[in-house]
Amino acid sequence: MDEQELRKEAHDLDVTVWVGKGGIEPVVEEASDQLADRELIKVKFLRAARGGTTVEELADDLAARTDATVVETRGNTGVFAR
């Protein structure tokens, strides 16, 4: 699937992973497990998780740790593909 098709498919996805004040570390395993089961996941980065970073930086970090690709970030939400 190309990026536009992935974005279209991600539009109706529900958020299944929330990154809170604990940061990315506590959700890496859960995100990896979900990506093993499905092609796309949607992750919400709560304000407490951001600290001094941006959603894009957090999304890139999570993608690197889960061997995934960031399809898009919009607002406080990121979409990841395996």
C-alpha positions, 0 to 999 in steps of 0.5 A, spaced: 500 500 500 502 506 498 502 512 503 495 515 501 492 509 501 495 507 508 492 514 511 485 513 508 485 506 512 488 510 518 482 515 518 477 510 521 482 507 526 481 508 533 487 509 538 489 503 541 496 506 544 496 512 549 503 515 551 502 518 558 507 521 563 511 515 563 513 516 556 515 511 550 518 506 554 512 503 557 508 502 551 514 499 546 512 492 547 505 493 547 505 497 540 510 492 537 505 486 539 499 490 536 503 491 529 505 484 529 497 483 529 495 488 524 498 493 519 496 499 522 496 502 529 494 509 532 497 512 538 495 518 542 501 522 545 498 525 551 500 532 553 504 529 559 508 525 555 511 531 550 515 534 555 520 539 551 519 534 545 514 534 539 509 529 537 513 528 531 520 527 535 516 522 539 513 518 533 520 517 530 523 515 537 517 510 537 517 508 530 525 506 531 524 502 537 518 498 534 521 497 527 515 501 524 514 506 519 510 513 521 505 514 516 503 520 519 502 525 525 496 529 526 495 533 532 497 529 538 496 522 534 501 518 530 499 513 525 504 507 524 505 501 519 509 495 520 
